[in-house]
């Protein structure tokens, strides 16, 4: 599958909302625990580079509310919850985690396309 990478300059970093559009970093691992181990610190690194302060980085909501990191079941549940709770018309899933192997990102995207996205078709 080809990976689509949106121009980030138009969107706030780390999942904040803008004009009905939500941007979330996404990583779908083989298991929930493995996904968190592989991607959580790399998300924090990306956010530090983008200028988020340490107080924003310390919050677990960075991972649980402003990103999507877990197994396919967890990801489906989080997207469903976001759809129910927020009046957004677009959700952009952005697979960017510095220093994570390209193969791992490819596998994550395949899991997202095959195991998560069909639940919302």
Biopython code that builds the backbone (N, CA, C, O; Angstrom):
import numpy as np
from Bio.PDB.StructureBuilder import StructureBuilder

atoms = [
    (1, "UNK", "N", (0.837, -1.188, 0.000)),
    (1, "UNK", "CA", (0.000, 0.000, 0.000)),
    (1, "UNK", "C", (0.876, 1.243, 0.000)),
    (1, "UNK", "O", (1.929, 1.269, 0.638)),
    (2, "UNK", "N", (0.449, 2.249, -0.701)),
    (2, "UNK", "CA", (1.189, 3.508, -0.696)),
    (2, "UNK", "C", (0.783, 4.326, 0.528)),
    (2, "UNK", "O", (-0.380, 4.337, 0.931)),
    (3, "UNK", "N", (1.749, 4.993, 1.096)),
    (3, "UNK", "CA", (1.510, 5.816, 2.262)),
    (3, "UNK", "C", (1.277, 7.255, 1.815)),
    (3, "UNK", "O", (2.068, 7.805, 1.048)),
    (4, "UNK", "N", (0.196, 7.863, 2.291)),
    (4, "UNK", "CA", (-0.080, 9.251, 1.983)),
    (4, "UNK", "C", (0.409, 10.100, 3.146)),
    (4, "UNK", "O", (0.052, 9.846, 4.296)),
    (5, "UNK", "N", (1.207, 11.085, 2.858)),
    (5, "UNK", "CA", (1.700, 11.975, 3.903)),
    (5, "UNK", "C", (1.189, 13.378, 3.601)),
    (5, "UNK", "O", (1.574, 13.976, 2.596)),
    (6, "UNK", "N", (0.326, 13.904, 4.464)),
    (6, "UNK", "CA", (-0.234, 15.232, 4.217)),
    (6, "UNK", "C", (0.794, 16.326, 4.496)),
    (6, "UNK", "O", (1.759, 16.094, 5.224)),
    (7, "UNK", "N", (0.600, 17.504, 3.931)),
    (7, "UNK", "CA", (1.488, 18.623, 4.256)),
    (7, "UNK", "C", (1.191, 19.090, 5.678)),
    (7, "UNK", "O", (0.106, 19.608, 5.944)),
    (8, "UNK", "N", (2.128, 18.915, 6.579)),
    (8, "UNK", "CA", (1.871, 19.210, 7.985)),
    (8, "UNK", "C", (1.760, 20.687, 8.288)),
    (8, "UNK", "O", (1.194, 21.054, 9.318)),
    (9, "UNK", "N", (2.277, 21.539, 7.437)),
    (9, "UNK", "CA", (2.222, 22.966, 7.735)),
    (9, "UNK", "C", (0.786, 23.460, 7.891)),
    (9, "UNK", "O", (0.546, 24.453, 8.577)),
    (10, "UNK", "N", (-0.158, 22.785, 7.269)),
    (10, "UNK", "CA", (-1.552, 23.212, 7.361)),
    (10, "UNK", "C", (-2.244, 22.742, 8.632)),
    (10, "UNK", "O", (-3.357, 23.180, 8.923)),
    (11, "UNK", "N", (-1.600, 21.852, 9.400)),
    (11, "UNK", "CA", (-2.242, 21.258, 10.563)),
    (11, "UNK", "C", (-1.377, 21.414, 11.800)),
    (11, "UNK", "O", (-0.151, 21.338, 11.712)),
    (12, "UNK", "N", (-2.002, 21.632, 12.957)),
    (12, "UNK", "CA", (-1.237, 21.649, 14.203)),
    (12, "UNK", "C", (-0.627, 20.283, 14.472)),
    (12, "UNK", "O", (-1.149, 19.264, 14.019)),
    (13, "UNK", "N", (0.455, 20.261, 15.193)),
    (13, "UNK", "CA", (1.176, 19.027, 15.482)),
    (13, "UNK", "C", (0.501, 18.255, 16.610)),
    (13, "UNK", "O", (-0.131, 18.847, 17.485)),
    (14, "UNK", "N", (0.637, 16.949, 16.585)),
    (14, "UNK", "CA", (0.257, 16.043, 17.671)),
    (14, "UNK", "C", (-1.233, 15.950, 17.913)),
    (14, "UNK", "O", (-1.654, 15.627, 19.024)),
    (15, "UNK", "N", (-2.038, 16.222, 16.908)),
    (15, "UNK", "CA", (-3.440, 15.890, 17.010)),
    (15, "UNK", "C", (-4.378, 16.968, 17.474)),
    (15, "UNK", "O", (-5.527, 16.665, 17.797)),
    (16, "UNK", "N", (-3.954, 18.209, 17.525)),
    (16, "UNK", "CA", (-4.899, 19.245, 17.909)),
    (16, "UNK", "C", (-5.831, 19.521, 16.739)),
    (16, "UNK", "O", (-5.488, 19.244, 15.590)),
    (17, "UNK", "N", (-6.996, 20.061, 17.023)),
    (17, "UNK", "CA", (-8.031, 20.236, 16.015)),
    (17, "UNK", "C", (-7.906, 21.571, 15.302)),
    (17, "UNK", "O", (-7.399, 22.548, 15.852)),
    (18, "UNK", "N", (-8.380, 21.588, 14.065)),
    (18, "UNK", "CA", (-8.414, 22.829, 13.298)),
    (18, "UNK", "C", (-9.521, 22.713, 12.263)),
    (18, "UNK", "O", (-9.485, 21.833, 11.402)),
    (19, "UNK", "N", (-10.503, 23.600, 12.346)),
    (19, "UNK", "CA", (-11.560, 23.702, 11.348)),
    (19, "UNK", "C", (-12.187, 22.364, 10.977)),
    (19, "UNK", "O", (-12.331, 22.057, 9.794)),
    (20, "UNK", "N", (-12.557, 21.575, 11.960)),
    (20, "UNK", "CA", (-13.233, 20.319, 11.699)),
    (20, "UNK", "C", (-12.333, 19.177, 11.290)),
    (20, "UNK", "O", (-12.810, 18.066, 11.058)),
    (21, "UNK", "N", (-11.029, 19.430, 11.197)),
    (21, "UNK", "CA", (-10.082, 18.396, 10.799)),
    (21, "UNK", "C", (-9.197, 18.037, 11.978)),
    (21, "UNK", "O", (-8.698, 18.912, 12.686)),
    (22, "UNK", "N", (-9.010, 16.749, 12.181)),
    (22, "UNK", "CA", (-8.180, 16.262, 13.271)),
    (22, "UNK", "C", (-7.021, 15.470, 12.686)),
    (22, "UNK", "O", (-7.210, 14.623, 11.812)),
    (23, "UNK", "N", (-5.824, 15.754, 13.177)),
    (23, "UNK", "CA", (-4.628, 15.033, 12.757)),
    (23, "UNK", "C", (-4.155, 14.188, 13.928)),
    (23, "UNK", "O", (-3.954, 14.699, 15.030)),
    (24, "UNK", "N", (-3.980, 12.901, 13.690)),
    (24, "UNK", "CA", (-3.493, 11.998, 14.732)),
    (24, "UNK", "C", (-2.349, 11.154, 14.182)),
    (24, "UNK", "O", (-2.448, 10.596, 13.089)),
    (25, "UNK", "N", (-1.272, 11.066, 14.940)),
    (25, "UNK", "CA", (-0.225, 10.105, 14.612)),
    (25, "UNK", "C", (-0.827, 8.724, 14.822)),
    (25, "UNK", "O", (-1.583, 8.521, 15.772)),
    (26, "UNK", "N", (-0.504, 7.770, 13.951)),
    (26, "UNK", "CA", (-1.077, 6.427, 14.077)),
    (26, "UNK", "C", (0.003, 5.374, 13.926)),
    (26, "UNK", "O", (0.863, 5.446, 13.047)),
    (27, "UNK", "N", (-0.071, 4.388, 14.816)),
    (27, "UNK", "CA", (0.804, 3.222, 14.721)),
    (27, "UNK", "C", (0.019, 2.022, 15.228)),
    (27, "UNK", "O", (-0.367, 1.969, 16.396)),
    (28, "UNK", "N", (-0.215, 1.057, 14.341)),
    (28, "UNK", "CA", (-0.962, -0.146, 14.692)),
    (28, "UNK", "C", (0.038, -1.290, 14.796)),
    (28, "UNK", "O", (0.604, -1.724, 13.793)),
    (29, "UNK", "N", (0.250, -1.771, 16.012)),
    (29, "UNK", "CA", (1.205, -2.845, 16.244)),
    (29, "UNK", "C", (0.546, -4.211, 16.220)),
    (29, "UNK", "O", (-0.679, -4.328, 16.207)),
    (30, "UNK", "N", (1.374, -5.234, 16.213)),
    (30, "UNK", "CA", (0.872, -6.607, 16.241)),
    (30, "UNK", "C", (0.122, -6.877, 17.536)),
    (30, "UNK", "O", (-0.873, -7.603, 17.543)),
    (31, "UNK", "N", (0.599, -6.291, 18.637)),
    (31, "UNK", "CA", (-0.097, -6.350, 19.926)),
    (31, "UNK", "C", (-0.108, -4.940, 20.502)),
    (31, "UNK", "O", (0.678, -4.089, 20.088)),
    (32, "UNK", "N", (-0.996, -4.697, 21.450)),
    (32, "UNK", "CA", (-1.089, -3.375, 22.062)),
    (32, "UNK", "C", (0.215, -3.022, 22.776)),
    (32, "UNK", "O", (0.753, -1.928, 22.609)),
    (33, "UNK", "N", (0.703, -3.948, 23.557)),
    (33, "UNK", "CA", (1.930, -3.701, 24.318)),
    (33, "UNK", "C", (3.113, -3.409, 23.384)),
    (33, "UNK", "O", (3.883, -2.478, 23.620)),
    (34, "UNK", "N", (3.245, -4.198, 22.344)),
    (34, "UNK", "CA", (4.357, -4.007, 21.407)),
    (34, "UNK", "C", (4.240, -2.658, 20.698)),
    (34, "UNK", "O", (5.242, -1.971, 20.497)),
    (35, "UNK", "N", (3.035, -2.285, 20.325)),
    (35, "UNK", "CA", (2.837, -0.989, 19.671)),
    (35, "UNK", "C", (3.288, 0.148, 20.572)),
    (35, "UNK", "O", (3.984, 1.061, 20.128)),
    (36, "UNK", "N", (2.891, 0.094, 21.834)),
    (36, "UNK", "CA", (3.291, 1.148, 22.777)),
    (36, "UNK", "C", (4.803, 1.173, 22.969)),
    (36, "UNK", "O", (5.406, 2.244, 23.025)),
    (37, "UNK", "N", (5.407, 0.011, 23.068)),
    (37, "UNK", "CA", (6.865, -0.048, 23.250)),
    (37, "UNK", "C", (7.586, 0.525, 22.037)),
    (37, "UNK", "O", (8.581, 1.235, 22.183)),
    (38, "UNK", "N", (7.098, 0.225, 20.859)),
    (38, "UNK", "CA", (7.777, 0.645, 19.642)),
    (38, "UNK", "C", (7.571, 2.124, 19.323)),
    (38, "UNK", "O", (8.489, 2.779, 18.829)),
    (39, "UNK", "N", (6.389, 2.656, 19.596)),
    (39, "UNK", "CA", (6.059, 3.976, 19.059)),
    (39, "UNK", "C", (5.931, 5.110, 20.069)),
    (39, "UNK", "O", (6.098, 6.272, 19.696)),
    (40, "UNK", "N", (5.641, 4.817, 21.327)),
    (40, "UNK", "CA", (5.341, 5.906, 22.261)),
    (40, "UNK", "C", (6.500, 6.886, 22.436)),
    (40, "UNK", "O", (6.304, 8.093, 22.294)),
    (41, "UNK", "N", (7.676, 6.406, 22.733)),
    (41, "UNK", "CA", (8.801, 7.330, 22.934)),
    (41, "UNK", "C", (9.164, 8.045, 21.638)),
    (41, "UNK", "O", (9.603, 9.195, 21.665)),
    (42, "UNK", "N", (8.988, 7.384, 20.526)),
    (42, "UNK", "CA", (9.276, 8.023, 19.241)),
    (42, "UNK", "C", (8.281, 9.146, 18.945)),
    (42, "UNK", "O", (8.647, 10.148, 18.330)),
    (43, "UNK", "N", (7.030, 8.988, 19.374)),
    (43, "UNK", "CA", (6.054, 10.067, 19.250)),
    (43, "UNK", "C", (6.491, 11.252, 20.099)),
    (43, "UNK", "O", (6.446, 12.395, 19.647)),
    (44, "UNK", "N", (6.910, 10.981, 21.323)),
    (44, "UNK", "CA", (7.367, 12.063, 22.198)),
    (44, "UNK", "C", (8.569, 12.790, 21.591)),
    (44, "UNK", "O", (8.674, 14.012, 21.699)),
    (45, "UNK", "N", (9.465, 12.052, 20.960)),
    (45, "UNK", "CA", (10.616, 12.659, 20.294)),
    (45, "UNK", "C", (10.156, 13.585, 19.169)),
    (45, "UNK", "O", (10.656, 14.703, 19.038)),
    (46, "UNK", "N", (9.217, 13.126, 18.368)),
    (46, "UNK", "CA", (8.693, 13.940, 17.268)),
    (46, "UNK", "C", (8.041, 15.210, 17.797)),
    (46, "UNK", "O", (8.205, 16.283, 17.215)),
    (47, "UNK", "N", (7.309, 15.095, 18.889)),
    (47, "UNK", "CA", (6.630, 16.255, 19.452)),
    (47, "UNK", "C", (7.618, 17.241, 20.064)),
    (47, "UNK", "O", (7.426, 18.454, 19.971)),
    (48, "UNK", "N", (8.665, 16.729, 20.684)),
    (48, "UNK", "CA", (9.716, 17.624, 21.203)),
    (48, "UNK", "C", (10.348, 18.417, 20.061)),
    (48, "UNK", "O", (10.554, 19.626, 20.167)),
    (49, "UNK", "N", (10.648, 17.723, 18.976)),
    (49, "UNK", "CA", (11.245, 18.389, 17.823)),
    (49, "UNK", "C", (10.311, 19.442, 17.242)),
    (49, "UNK", "O", (10.767, 20.434, 16.672)),
    (50, "UNK", "N", (9.008, 19.230, 17.384)),
    (50, "UNK", "CA", (8.020, 20.175, 16.876)),
    (50, "UNK", "C", (7.762, 21.321, 17.844)),
    (50, "UNK", "O", (7.017, 22.248, 17.527)),
    (51, "UNK", "N", (8.382, 21.261, 19.039)),
    (51, "UNK", "CA", (8.283, 22.378, 19.963)),
    (51, "UNK", "C", (7.325, 22.219, 21.128)),
    (51, "UNK", "O", (7.094, 23.191, 21.847)),
    (52, "UNK", "N", (6.759, 21.048, 21.348)),
    (52, "UNK", "CA", (5.899, 20.864, 22.507)),
    (52, "UNK", "C", (6.735, 20.924, 23.775)),
    (52, "UNK", "O", (7.858, 20.420, 23.813)),
    (53, "UNK", "N", (6.185, 21.539, 24.807)),
    (53, "UNK", "CA", (6.882, 21.669, 26.076)),
    (53, "UNK", "C", (6.842, 20.387, 26.886)),
    (53, "UNK", "O", (6.044, 19.488, 26.618)),
    (54, "UNK", "N", (7.712, 20.317, 27.878)),
    (54, "UNK", "CA", (7.802, 19.120, 28.717)),
    (54, "UNK", "C", (6.508, 18.851, 29.477)),
    (54, "UNK", "O", (6.164, 17.690, 29.700)),
    (55, "UNK", "N", (5.778, 19.895, 29.882)),
    (55, "UNK", "CA", (4.513, 19.670, 30.592)),
    (55, "UNK", "C", (3.501, 18.983, 29.677)),
    (55, "UNK", "O", (2.751, 18.112, 30.118)),
    (56, "UNK", "N", (3.482, 19.371, 28.416)),
    (56, "UNK", "CA", (2.601, 18.709, 27.451)),
    (56, "UNK", "C", (3.063, 17.279, 27.186)),
    (56, "UNK", "O", (2.245, 16.387, 26.959)),
    (57, "UNK", "N", (4.364, 17.067, 27.216)),
    (57, "UNK", "CA", (4.920, 15.748, 26.950)),
    (57, "UNK", "C", (4.673, 14.782, 28.102)),
    (57, "UNK", "O", (4.600, 13.572, 27.885)),
    (58, "UNK", "N", (4.544, 15.299, 29.330)),
    (58, "UNK", "CA", (4.404, 14.442, 30.504)),
    (58, "UNK", "C", (3.032, 13.787, 30.586)),
    (58, "UNK", "O", (2.876, 12.750, 31.231)),
    (59, "UNK", "N", (2.065, 14.370, 29.954)),
    (59, "UNK", "CA", (0.706, 13.870, 30.048)),
    (59, "UNK", "C", (0.507, 12.599, 29.234)),
    (59, "UNK", "O", (0.939, 12.515, 28.084)),
    (60, "UNK", "N", (-0.147, 11.613, 29.834)),
    (60, "UNK", "CA", (-0.465, 10.384, 29.098)),
    (60, "UNK", "C", (-1.466, 10.656, 27.989)),
    (60, "UNK", "O", (-1.582, 9.874, 27.045)),
    (61, "UNK", "N", (-2.200, 11.779, 28.102)),
    (61, "UNK", "CA", (-3.163, 12.089, 27.053)),
    (61, "UNK", "C", (-2.481, 12.347, 25.716)),
    (61, "UNK", "O", (-3.123, 12.263, 24.669)),
    (62, "UNK", "N", (-1.183, 12.663, 25.739)),
    (62, "UNK", "CA", (-0.448, 12.806, 24.482)),
    (62, "UNK", "C", (-0.586, 11.534, 23.658)),
    (62, "UNK", "O", (-0.783, 11.591, 22.445)),
    (63, "UNK", "N", (-0.483, 10.398, 24.316)),
    (63, "UNK", "CA", (-0.557, 9.112, 23.620)),
    (63, "UNK", "C", (-1.999, 8.644, 23.483)),
    (63, "UNK", "O", (-2.375, 8.126, 22.432)),
    (64, "UNK", "N", (-2.807, 8.811, 24.510)),
    (64, "UNK", "CA", (-4.155, 8.257, 24.489)),
    (64, "UNK", "C", (-5.179, 9.119, 23.762)),
    (64, "UNK", "O", (-6.138, 8.583, 23.207)),
    (65, "UNK", "N", (-5.005, 10.425, 23.750)),
    (65, "UNK", "CA", (-6.001, 11.301, 23.137)),
    (65, "UNK", "C", (-5.507, 12.024, 21.895)),
    (65, "UNK", "O", (-6.310, 12.441, 21.060)),
    (66, "UNK", "N", (-4.198, 12.178, 21.765)),
    (66, "UNK", "CA", (-3.669, 12.966, 20.664)),
    (66, "UNK", "C", (-2.907, 12.121, 19.657)),
    (66, "UNK", "O", (-2.308, 12.648, 18.719)),
    (67, "UNK", "N", (-2.931, 10.814, 19.853)),
    (67, "UNK", "CA", (-2.301, 9.885, 18.916)),
    (67, "UNK", "C", (-3.123, 8.606, 18.926)),
    (67, "UNK", "O", (-4.057, 8.468, 19.717)),
    (68, "UNK", "N", (-2.786, 7.696, 18.073)),
    (68, "UNK", "CA", (-3.457, 6.403, 18.001)),
    (68, "UNK", "C", (-2.373, 5.340, 17.935)),
    (68, "UNK", "O", (-1.836, 5.047, 16.867)),
    (69, "UNK", "N", (-2.058, 4.766, 19.093)),
    (69, "UNK", "CA", (-0.990, 3.784, 19.186)),
    (69, "UNK", "C", (-1.529, 2.572, 19.937)),
    (69, "UNK", "O", (-1.869, 2.668, 21.116)),
    (70, "UNK", "N", (-1.606, 1.448, 19.263)),
    (70, "UNK", "CA", (-2.094, 0.232, 19.889)),
    (70, "UNK", "C", (-2.311, -0.861, 18.868)),
    (70, "UNK", "O", (-1.873, -0.756, 17.722)),
    (71, "UNK", "N", (-3.001, -1.925, 19.299)),
    (71, "UNK", "CA", (-3.339, -2.989, 18.355)),
    (71, "UNK", "C", (-4.579, -2.577, 17.564)),
    (71, "UNK", "O", (-5.169, -1.529, 17.826)),
    (72, "UNK", "N", (-4.969, -3.400, 16.603)),
    (72, "UNK", "CA", (-6.084, -3.047, 15.720)),
    (72, "UNK", "C", (-7.389, -2.842, 16.491)),
    (72, "UNK", "O", (-8.133, -1.906, 16.202)),
    (73, "UNK", "N", (-7.672, -3.700, 17.462)),
    (73, "UNK", "CA", (-8.907, -3.565, 18.232)),
    (73, "UNK", "C", (-8.948, -2.229, 18.973)),
    (73, "UNK", "O", (-9.955, -1.522, 18.931)),
    (74, "UNK", "N", (-7.859, -1.889, 19.644)),
    (74, "UNK", "CA", (-7.782, -0.625, 20.371)),
    (74, "UNK", "C", (-7.981, 0.552, 19.411)),
    (74, "UNK", "O", (-8.701, 1.500, 19.727)),
    (75, "UNK", "N", (-7.349, 0.490, 18.256)),
    (75, "UNK", "CA", (-7.458, 1.577, 17.288)),
    (75, "UNK", "C", (-8.889, 1.746, 16.787)),
    (75, "UNK", "O", (-9.368, 2.872, 16.649)),
    (76, "UNK", "N", (-9.569, 0.640, 16.515)),
    (76, "UNK", "CA", (-10.983, 0.731, 16.101)),
    (76, "UNK", "C", (-11.823, 1.374, 17.196)),
    (76, "UNK", "O", (-12.655, 2.238, 16.916)),
    (77, "UNK", "N", (-11.610, 0.959, 18.438)),
    (77, "UNK", "CA", (-12.376, 1.504, 19.564)),
    (77, "UNK", "C", (-12.127, 2.997, 19.748)),
    (77, "UNK", "O", (-13.067, 3.753, 19.994)),
    (78, "UNK", "N", (-10.869, 3.434, 19.633)),
    (78, "UNK", "CA", (-10.540, 4.859, 19.811)),
    (78, "UNK", "C", (-11.150, 5.697, 18.700)),
    (78, "UNK", "O", (-11.704, 6.762, 18.972)),
    (79, "UNK", "N", (-11.062, 5.247, 17.464)),
    (79, "UNK", "CA", (-11.652, 6.011, 16.362)),
    (79, "UNK", "C", (-13.158, 6.109, 16.545)),
    (79, "UNK", "O", (-13.736, 7.177, 16.342)),
    (80, "UNK", "N", (-13.798, 5.018, 16.924)),
    (80, "UNK", "CA", (-15.247, 5.053, 17.164)),
    (80, "UNK", "C", (-15.590, 6.048, 18.262)),
    (80, "UNK", "O", (-16.565, 6.791, 18.144)),
    (81, "UNK", "N", (-14.800, 6.069, 19.326)),
    (81, "UNK", "CA", (-15.046, 7.011, 20.429)),
    (81, "UNK", "C", (-14.858, 8.454, 19.964)),
    (81, "UNK", "O", (-15.652, 9.326, 20.315)),
    (82, "UNK", "N", (-13.811, 8.710, 19.176)),
    (82, "UNK", "CA", (-13.592, 10.058, 18.665)),
    (82, "UNK", "C", (-14.739, 10.497, 17.771)),
    (82, "UNK", "O", (-15.157, 11.653, 17.819)),
    (83, "UNK", "N", (-15.245, 9.591, 16.965)),
    (83, "UNK", "CA", (-16.360, 9.923, 16.070)),
    (83, "UNK", "C", (-17.599, 10.289, 16.861)),
    (83, "UNK", "O", (-18.342, 11.190, 16.473)),
    (84, "UNK", "N", (-17.824, 9.605, 17.955)),
    (84, "UNK", "CA", (-19.009, 9.857, 18.784)),
    (84, "UNK", "C", (-18.904, 11.152, 19.579)),
    (84, "UNK", "O", (-19.907, 11.829, 19.806)),
    (85, "UNK", "N", (-17.689, 11.496, 20.003)),
    (85, "UNK", "CA", (-17.540, 12.598, 20.951)),
    (85, "UNK", "C", (-17.175, 13.942, 20.332)),
    (85, "UNK", "O", (-17.259, 14.961, 21.017)),
    (86, "UNK", "N", (-16.780, 13.982, 19.081)),
    (86, "UNK", "CA", (-16.295, 15.230, 18.514)),
    (86, "UNK", "C", (-16.974, 15.537, 17.180)),
    (86, "UNK", "O", (-17.201, 14.637, 16.370)),
    (87, "UNK", "N", (-17.291, 16.792, 16.960)),
    (87, "UNK", "CA", (-17.948, 17.186, 15.709)),
    (87, "UNK", "C", (-16.966, 17.468, 14.584)),
    (87, "UNK", "O", (-16.963, 18.563, 14.023)),
    (88, "UNK", "N", (-16.142, 16.499, 14.253)),
    (88, "UNK", "CA", (-15.160, 16.699, 13.197)),
    (88, "UNK", "C", (-15.625, 16.005, 11.931)),
    (88, "UNK", "O", (-16.288, 14.969, 11.984)),
    (89, "UNK", "N", (-15.273, 16.582, 10.800)),
    (89, "UNK", "CA", (-15.671, 15.959, 9.542)),
    (89, "UNK", "C", (-14.517, 15.264, 8.837)),
    (89, "UNK", "O", (-14.727, 14.592, 7.828)),
    (90, "UNK", "N", (-13.299, 15.414, 9.351)),
    (90, "UNK", "CA", (-12.142, 14.763, 8.742)),
    (90, "UNK", "C", (-11.172, 14.283, 9.814)),
    (90, "UNK", "O", (-10.922, 14.974, 10.801)),
    (91, "UNK", "N", (-10.639, 13.107, 9.605)),
    (91, "UNK", "CA", (-9.631, 12.546, 10.497)),
    (91, "UNK", "C", (-8.459, 12.120, 9.631)),
    (91, "UNK", "O", (-8.594, 11.230, 8.790)),
    (92, "UNK", "N", (-7.313, 12.749, 9.832)),
    (92, "UNK", "CA", (-6.115, 12.411, 9.070)),
    (92, "UNK", "C", (-5.210, 11.592, 9.970)),
    (92, "UNK", "O", (-4.821, 12.040, 11.049)),
    (93, "UNK", "N", (-4.880, 10.401, 9.526)),
    (93, "UNK", "CA", (-4.002, 9.521, 10.290)),
    (93, "UNK", "C", (-2.604, 9.651, 9.694)),
    (93, "UNK", "O", (-2.393, 9.386, 8.511)),
    (94, "UNK", "N", (-1.660, 10.061, 10.526)),
    (94, "UNK", "CA", (-0.317, 10.389, 10.051)),
    (94, "UNK", "C", (0.705, 9.418, 10.638)),
    (94, "UNK", "O", (0.954, 9.453, 11.843)),
    (95, "UNK", "N", (1.298, 8.558, 9.821)),
    (95, "UNK", "CA", (2.218, 7.530, 10.320)),
    (95, "UNK", "C", (3.670, 8.005, 10.377)),
    (95, "UNK", "O", (4.511, 7.529, 9.614)),
    (96, "UNK", "N", (3.960, 8.930, 11.267)),
    (96, "UNK", "CA", (5.315, 9.475, 11.333)),
    (96, "UNK", "C", (5.893, 9.291, 12.735)),
    (96, "UNK", "O", (5.427, 9.902, 13.696)),
    (97, "UNK", "N", (6.905, 8.446, 12.835)),
    (97, "UNK", "CA", (7.577, 8.185, 14.102)),
    (97, "UNK", "C", (9.077, 8.152, 13.837)),
    (97, "UNK", "O", (9.577, 7.175, 13.280)),
    (98, "UNK", "N", (9.813, 9.206, 14.225)),
    (98, "UNK", "CA", (11.250, 9.250, 13.952)),
    (98, "UNK", "C", (11.974, 8.010, 14.474)),
    (98, "UNK", "O", (11.666, 7.495, 15.549)),
    (99, "UNK", "N", (12.911, 7.560, 13.712)),
    (99, "UNK", "CA", (13.792, 6.458, 14.085)),
    (99, "UNK", "C", (13.096, 5.098, 14.142)),
    (99, "UNK", "O", (13.712, 4.119, 14.564)),
    (100, "UNK", "N", (11.856, 5.013, 13.736)),
    (100, "UNK", "CA", (11.177, 3.726, 13.653)),
    (100, "UNK", "C", (11.450, 3.166, 12.258)),
    (100, "UNK", "O", (11.326, 3.880, 11.263)),
    (101, "UNK", "N", (11.816, 1.908, 12.189)),
    (101, "UNK", "CA", (12.194, 1.291, 10.916)),
    (101, "UNK", "C", (11.063, 1.424, 9.886)),
    (101, "UNK", "O", (9.893, 1.247, 10.223)),
    (102, "UNK", "N", (11.413, 1.736, 8.640)),
    (102, "UNK", "CA", (10.397, 1.839, 7.585)),
    (102, "UNK", "C", (9.545, 0.580, 7.465)),
    (102, "UNK", "O", (8.353, 0.660, 7.166)),
    (103, "UNK", "N", (10.155, -0.584, 7.699)),
    (103, "UNK", "CA", (9.386, -1.831, 7.623)),
    (103, "UNK", "C", (8.288, -1.861, 8.680)),
    (103, "UNK", "O", (7.179, -2.324, 8.412)),
    (104, "UNK", "N", (8.590, -1.371, 9.873)),
    (104, "UNK", "CA", (7.591, -1.338, 10.945)),
    (104, "UNK", "C", (6.453, -0.396, 10.587)),
    (104, "UNK", "O", (5.290, -0.700, 10.852)),
    (105, "UNK", "N", (6.776, 0.743, 9.986)),
    (105, "UNK", "CA", (5.733, 1.675, 9.558)),
    (105, "UNK", "C", (4.882, 1.071, 8.448)),
    (105, "UNK", "O", (3.665, 1.255, 8.426)),
    (106, "UNK", "N", (5.517, 0.354, 7.530)),
    (106, "UNK", "CA", (4.765, -0.307, 6.462)),
    (106, "UNK", "C", (3.807, -1.349, 7.035)),
    (106, "UNK", "O", (2.647, -1.419, 6.628)),
    (107, "UNK", "N", (4.291, -2.158, 7.982)),
    (107, "UNK", "CA", (3.440, -3.179, 8.607)),
    (107, "UNK", "C", (2.283, -2.532, 9.356)),
    (107, "UNK", "O", (1.161, -3.037, 9.329)),
    (108, "UNK", "N", (2.554, -1.419, 10.024)),
    (108, "UNK", "CA", (1.501, -0.695, 10.730)),
    (108, "UNK", "C", (0.436, -0.213, 9.755)),
    (108, "UNK", "O", (-0.760, -0.339, 10.017)),
    (109, "UNK", "N", (0.874, 0.335, 8.641)),
    (109, "UNK", "CA", (-0.090, 0.837, 7.668)),
    (109, "UNK", "C", (-0.941, -0.287, 7.083)),
    (109, "UNK", "O", (-2.144, -0.119, 6.884)),
    (110, "UNK", "N", (-0.326, -1.416, 6.811)),
    (110, "UNK", "CA", (-1.095, -2.560, 6.307)),
    (110, "UNK", "C", (-2.132, -2.983, 7.348)),
    (110, "UNK", "O", (-3.284, -3.246, 7.003)),
    (111, "UNK", "N", (-1.732, -3.050, 8.606)),
    (111, "UNK", "CA", (-2.695, -3.403, 9.668)),
    (111, "UNK", "C", (-3.837, -2.391, 9.716)),
    (111, "UNK", "O", (-5.000, -2.765, 9.865)),
    (112, "UNK", "N", (-3.500, -1.111, 9.590)),
    (112, "UNK", "CA", (-4.542, -0.087, 9.621)),
    (112, "UNK", "C", (-5.517, -0.276, 8.462)),
    (112, "UNK", "O", (-6.733, -0.257, 8.652)),
    (113, "UNK", "N", (-4.972, -0.459, 7.266)),
    (113, "UNK", "CA", (-5.815, -0.597, 6.075)),
    (113, "UNK", "C", (-6.656, -1.870, 6.114)),
    (113, "UNK", "O", (-7.825, -1.851, 5.728)),
    (114, "UNK", "N", (-6.075, -2.967, 6.573)),
    (114, "UNK", "CA", (-6.782, -4.252, 6.516)),
    (114, "UNK", "C", (-7.620, -4.555, 7.752)),
    (114, "UNK", "O", (-8.634, -5.244, 7.648)),
    (115, "UNK", "N", (-7.213, -4.047, 8.938)),
    (115, "UNK", "CA", (-7.889, -4.442, 10.167)),
    (115, "UNK", "C", (-8.636, -3.317, 10.876)),
    (115, "UNK", "O", (-9.510, -3.585, 11.700)),
    (116, "UNK", "N", (-8.310, -2.071, 10.572)),
    (116, "UNK", "CA", (-8.962, -0.954, 11.263)),
    (116, "UNK", "C", (-9.945, -0.233, 10.333)),
    (116, "UNK", "O", (-11.127, -0.113, 10.653)),
    (117, "UNK", "N", (-9.464, 0.236, 9.204)),
    (117, "UNK", "CA", (-10.282, 1.043, 8.300)),
    (117, "UNK", "C", (-11.587, 0.384, 7.843)),
    (117, "UNK", "O", (-12.603, 1.074, 7.753)),
    (118, "UNK", "N", (-11.602, -0.917, 7.553)),
    (118, "UNK", "CA", (-12.860, -1.525, 7.096)),
    (118, "UNK", "C", (-14.024, -1.377, 8.090)),
    (118, "UNK", "O", (-15.184, -1.427, 7.681)),
    (119, "UNK", "N", (-13.741, -1.200, 9.348)),
    (119, "UNK", "CA", (-14.808, -1.014, 10.327)),
    (119, "UNK", "C", (-15.548, 0.302, 10.134)),
    (119, "UNK", "O", (-16.634, 0.492, 10.683)),
    (120, "UNK", "N", (-14.964, 1.214, 9.354)),
    (120, "UNK", "CA", (-15.568, 2.527, 9.161)),
    (120, "UNK", "C", (-15.950, 2.795, 7.705)),
    (120, "UNK", "O", (-16.231, 3.931, 7.324)),
    (121, "UNK", "N", (-15.955, 1.742, 6.907)),
    (121, "UNK", "CA", (-16.284, 1.894, 5.487)),
    (121, "UNK", "C", (-17.773, 2.083, 5.284)),
    (121, "UNK", "O", (-18.228, 2.227, 4.149)),
]
sb = StructureBuilder()
sb.init_structure("model")
sb.init_model(0)
sb.init_chain("A")
sb.init_seg("    ")
for serial, (resi, resn, name, xyz) in enumerate(atoms, 1):
    if name == "N":
        sb.init_residue(resn, " ", resi, " ")
    sb.init_atom(name, np.array(xyz, "f"), 0.0, 1.0, " ", f" {name:<3s}", serial, name[0])
structure = sb.get_structure()
